[in-house]
Amino acid sequence: MRADARKNRDHLLDIAGAVIAEHGVDVSLRDIARRSGMGLATLLRHFPTREALLEALLHTSFGELTSRAADLETQGSPEDALVSWLRDCVAWTTEYRGVTVLMAAAIEDTESALHASCVTLRAAGARLLTRAQAAGVARDDIDGADLFALVAMLAWLGDQPSLAPRADHLFDVIASAILTSADSADTGRQPRPPVLG
């Protein structure tokens, strides 16, 4: 790729990241092109589809989350590793409103530009879950697909203005439900006192 074409591509990705973070993944490609100061034809020459743009934008993050899972497999307890990765995943998906809807669809669509990255990410989480299950600290009636769905669900909560204040608490509820020994896991929050009466 020529230096000027690479510069244009990188500029488009920078602008797309900012616009999508602000307006969500359904933002018009024309709006992204307009904000970048380039024409829609230039954007489409680099990224022929919305998914191709998102795959390029999210590729580094997918790789970082996959590497993080690999690191966690060899560090700390299985339950802490699983909960840490789950928290990192949810935090990342909330950066780009609506991305989990596309990820859930891409996992089933082998033609999607996001398919391979989503499958790799799901497999990384599944390995952490399997490790925790083998150690007897995670329930054995869920799999990597369920874990991927829970990431999407928790990210969706964070996207809802009326529910966002409850997102951290509900993360802890879900994490405790995944683990078979909730007392052994530190989900990063202090337990709430019981409601009496």
Salt bridges, closest charged atoms under 4 A:
ASP4 OD2 - ARG2 NH2 2.79
GLU22 OE2 - HIS23 NE2 3.20
GLU22 OE1 - ARG35 NH2 3.58
ASP31 OD1 - ARG34 NH1 2.66
GLU55 OE2 - HIS59 ND1 3.18
GLU73 OE2 - ARG127 NE 3.24
ASP88 OD2 - ARG68 NE 2.58
ASP141 OD1 - ARG139 NE 2.70
ASP168 OD2 - ARG189 NH2 3.12
ASP172 OD1 - ARG87 NH2 3.28
